[in-house]
């Protein structure tokens, strides 16, 4: 199908969809085919150029252009001689442009290849043509079954993961043997080396012992960050000497620090006092002392099965039996998910609003 276009004012309106007068009344004759899609791009470019020129002319005639003209400056150099100097494009650039245009025309898309090879449903695009290989002829090669006289399937191991685990296990055993080998027992060393080894082990044991001592007596030492008191230099004596050098009386500060350290050591003494208070006979004449001993005994943490005076139990065995009976009594109630002994609610297992109007399998006569 051939189409001849005379691009005048009405043609401009039809192609570009815009109104206005064309830039010139010259008719441009262009040929194109919608069947082979030849000449469509040239017609489109011509229409766009005409439309662009028309829009530029309309903007130049508007009032807003006067606000922008003072921002533009067109530099026109004065001719210094009678020679003409037209724009010059290097030959290399022209050749590159021509080569690029030829490549674009020669390049075939997947659509072109599909039309050449039977169309949709017949042509299947090759996924190997973009492989990056040393030789492009290798892209379409099939995987061989026999290579250099060997079967390729023989080199595919189905148990490779199991073999890998065996190798890792052997490697771990070998590393353990090497570690055991490097442990020095001192039999193969010279007397000087044995002496040095004994000194190193002695220092190591001293460091371990000092660390354990510091951990065991952490509560009885002043609270100083470990990074500031690595050698234990911050003591009350040193604090007293420093305050004395400054002309201050260190008595109050030293006594306050000592009282804090002693208060930490009294925790164990308080617990023993409470135990002694428990041993006080109930027949004490002083009611205040008896009440104080009971309150102290209640403040101490104890197992739930231990009988305490005032709970109503004769001894610990009786209290254990009562706890066992109470657990057995509430077992059925907990199984039925009741809130308590007074819970007599009978839930509705099939609420009306959830089950009315539902159709069972094979019954569609009513909704």
Secondary structure, DSSP 8 states (H G I E B T S, - for coil): -EEEEE-SHHHHHHHH---S--S-----EEEEETTTTBSHHHHHHHHHHHHHHHHHHHHHHSSTHHHHHTT--------SSS--------HHHHHHHHHHHHHHHH---HHHHHHHTT-TTT----SSTT---SSGGGTT----SEETTEEGGGG--TTHHHHHHHHHHHHHHHHHHHHHHHS--STTS-HHHHHHHHHHHHHHHHHHHHHHHHHHTSTTS----TTT-SS----HHHHHHHHHHTT---HHHHHHHHHHHHHHHTHHHHHHHHHHHHTS-TT-S-HHHHHHHHHHHHHS---TTS--TTSS-SSHHHHHHHHHHHHHHHHHHHHTT-SSTT------SS-HHHHTT---TT--S--
